[in-house]
């Protein structure tokens, strides 16, 4: 890594100028754009905590590869 400037290493953006800061903002923005979530509204938590999930028998099939890519 250079002593000054910006370097990318293992999807981490490392800036060294007076101190060292590490960020993944460029990587996660790229992932959000890839899955069409870059314009989504932010939430403090992904779902309500007292919520109970049930199997949706009439739902559509979800691509396992795409779902794993999002995670």
Legacy VTK file of the C-alpha trace (Angstrom):
# vtk DataFile Version 3.0
C-alpha trace
ASCII
DATASET POLYDATA
POINTS 71 float
0.000 0.000 0.000
1.263 3.475 -0.736
1.886 5.793 2.176
-0.306 8.590 0.766
-3.524 8.473 -1.238
-6.248 5.882 -1.703
-5.798 2.140 -2.174
-8.303 -0.677 -2.612
-7.484 -3.978 -0.914
-9.924 -6.883 -0.455
-12.896 -4.585 -1.264
-11.756 -2.116 1.398
-10.963 1.476 0.520
-7.947 2.529 2.561
-7.054 6.214 2.832
-3.806 7.296 4.436
-3.440 11.004 4.958
-2.542 12.169 8.448
-4.206 8.989 9.723
-5.661 5.815 8.298
-9.338 5.344 7.471
-10.970 2.205 6.113
-14.277 2.232 4.234
-16.429 -0.074 2.108
-18.721 2.653 0.743
-17.670 2.206 -2.909
-18.174 -1.577 -2.692
-21.607 -1.514 -1.036
-22.865 1.207 -3.413
-21.844 -1.043 -6.324
-23.702 -4.019 -4.779
-26.848 -1.958 -4.113
-26.856 -0.700 -7.704
-26.359 -4.254 -9.029
-29.568 -5.439 -7.352
-31.595 -2.269 -8.015
-31.632 -1.228 -4.376
-29.656 2.000 -4.730
-32.857 4.099 -4.695
-34.482 2.167 -1.829
-35.526 3.937 1.354
-33.325 3.306 4.397
-34.676 1.581 7.499
-33.184 1.382 10.970
-34.100 -2.307 11.177
-34.946 -4.681 8.360
-38.241 -5.889 9.852
-40.436 -5.577 12.916
-39.132 -7.701 15.781
-42.452 -9.234 16.955
-43.223 -10.314 13.367
-43.806 -14.029 12.688
-42.985 -15.414 9.259
-45.056 -18.065 7.517
-44.463 -20.021 4.332
-46.157 -18.434 1.318
-47.577 -21.387 -0.610
-48.853 -19.185 -3.471
-45.661 -17.113 -3.776
-43.342 -17.028 -6.760
-40.085 -18.980 -6.874
-36.987 -16.956 -5.935
-33.623 -17.410 -7.637
-31.303 -18.938 -5.022
-28.199 -17.627 -6.805
-29.530 -14.041 -6.890
-30.650 -14.231 -3.237
-27.232 -15.491 -2.087
-25.580 -12.721 -4.104
-27.633 -10.122 -2.216
-26.600 -11.549 1.125
LINES 1 72
71 0 1 2 3 4 5 6 7 8 9 10 11 12 13 14 15 16 17 18 19 20 21 22 23 24 25 26 27 28 29 30 31 32 33 34 35 36 37 38 39 40 41 42 43 44 45 46 47 48 49 50 51 52 53 54 55 56 57 58 59 60 61 62 63 64 65 66 67 68 69 70
